[in-house]
């Protein structure tokens, strides 16, 4: 399954990914008229980090959603039907990644569903011109890293 990969050393917190997400994919307009991005880049003590839905295999948000606004899709992604959300915010409380967004004026919770943009690559990845954000098959990426490490090992 494809997933986001973030390289903090390349991120200068320019927020272009957030802006692109808000313009193309952002949902739940605030009272101010601005859309809220699904992706957030935050600054931590060790540097920038990505706050975004990780589409967890065990997905506690899906289990906590009492109206089934959040469901596991056929491709394994956690998808959301915002029209079903009743604003109980249980999903927000149980999300281990802080990926659920809430807009109190709309009394709704929402998240990234990877359904934005016109191609398979999300808009936020296209907007990142620093090379800090990727959307790729993580198994292939991890296998590449393992092969490189094996080549570095001394031969017997």
C-alpha positions in Angstrom: 0.0 0.0 0.0 1.2 3.5 -0.8 1.7 5.9 2.1 3.3 9.3 2.9 7.0 9.4 3.5 8.4 12.6 5.1 12.1 13.6 5.2 12.3 16.2 8.0 15.9 17.3 7.1 14.6 18.6 3.7 11.6 20.5 5.1 12.0 24.2 5.9 8.3 24.5 7.0 7.4 26.7 4.0 3.8 25.3 4.3 3.3 25.0 0.5 1.9 21.5 1.1 -0.7 22.8 3.5 -1.7 25.6 1.1 -2.1 23.2 -1.8 -4.1 20.8 0.4 -6.4 23.6 1.6 -7.0 24.9 -1.9 -7.7 21.6 -3.6 -8.6 19.1 -0.9 -9.4 21.1 2.2 -12.9 20.6 3.5 -15.2 22.1 6.1 -14.9 25.8 5.5 -14.4 27.8 8.6 -16.5 30.8 9.5 -13.7 33.0 8.2 -14.2 31.5 4.7 -10.9 29.7 4.7 -10.5 26.0 4.1 -8.6 23.9 6.6 -5.8 21.6 5.2 -5.8 18.0 6.0 -2.0 18.0 6.3 -0.1 19.9 9.0 3.6 20.4 9.3 4.5 21.0 12.9 7.8 22.1 14.6 8.9 19.8 17.4 12.1 19.7 19.5 13.8 17.4 17.0 12.6 19.4 14.0 9.6 19.4 11.7 7.1 16.5 11.7 4.1 15.5 9.6 0.6 15.4 11.2 -1.5 13.5 8.8 -3.8 10.4 8.8 -1.6 7.3 8.6 -4.5 5.0 7.6 -3.6 2.7 10.4 -4.3 -1.0 10.0 -6.1 -1.2 13.4 -7.6 2.3 12.9 -9.0 3.2 16.3 -10.9 6.1 14.7 -13.0 3.7 12.7 -13.8 1.7 15.8 -14.8 4.8 17.7 -17.1 6.3 15.0 -20.6 5.5 16.2 -22.3 6.6 13.0 -19.8 4.9 10.6 -18.7 8.2 9.1 -15.2 6.6 9.1 -14.9 3.3 7.4 -12.1 1.0 6.0 -12.3 1.2 2.2 -11.7 -1.8 -0.1 -8.1 -0.6 -0.8 -7.3 -0.5 2.9 -7.6 3.3 3.2 -9.6 4.9 6.0 -12.3 6.9 4.2 -14.8 9.4 5.5 -18.3 10.4 4.6 -18.4 13.8 6.2 -22.2 14.1 5.7 -22.6 11.3 8.3 -20.5 12.9 11.0 -22.5 14.1 14.0 -19.6 15.9 15.7 -19.1 13.6 18.7 -15.3 13.9 18.1 -14.6 10.4 19.5 -12.4 9.8 16.5 -10.4 12.9 17.4 -9.9 11.6 21.0 -8.6 8.2 19.9 -6.4 9.1 16.9 -2.8 8.3 18.0 -1.4 10.7 15.4 -3.6 13.8 16.0 -4.7 13.6 12.4 -8.4 14.3 12.8 -9.3 17.9 12.4 -12.3 19.6 14.0 -14.2 22.7 13.1 -16.4 23.6 16.0 -18.5 26.0 14.0 -19.5 23.2 11.7 -19.5 20.6 14.4 -17.7 18.1 12.2 -14.5 16.1 12.2 -12.5 15.4 9.1 -9.3 13.9 7.8 -7.2 13.2 4.8 -8.6 10.5 2.6 -6.0 10.6 -0.1 -8.8 11.3 -2.6 -7.5 14.7 -3.7 -5.9 15.9 -6.9 -6.3 14.6 -10.4 -3.7 11.8 -10.3 -2.7 9.1 -7.9 -0.2 11.5 -6.3 -1.8 13.8 -3.7 -1.7 17.5 -4.3 0.4 18.2 -1.2 3.3 16.0 -2.6 3.3 18.0 -5.9 3.4 21.2 -4.0 6.5 20.2 -2.0 9.4 21.5 -4.1 11.9 20.8 -1.3 11.7 17.0 -1.8 10.6 16.4 1.8 7.2 14.8 1.0 6.6 11.6 -1.0 3.7 9.3 -1.7 5.0 5.9 -2.5 4.9 2.2 -1.8 6.7 2.0 1.5 7.4 -1.7 1.1 9.3 -1.1 -2.0 11.1 1.8 -0.3 12.0 -0.3 2.7 13.2 -3.2 0.5 15.5 -0.7 -1.4 17.0 0.4 1.9 17.5 -3.2 3.1 19.3 -4.1 -0.2 21.6 -1.1 0.2 22.5 -2.1 3.7 23.1 -5.7 2.7 25.6 -4.5 0.0 27.4 -2.6 2.7 28.0 -5.7 4.9 31.4 -7.4 4.6 31.4 -10.6 2.6 32.5 -13.8 4.2 
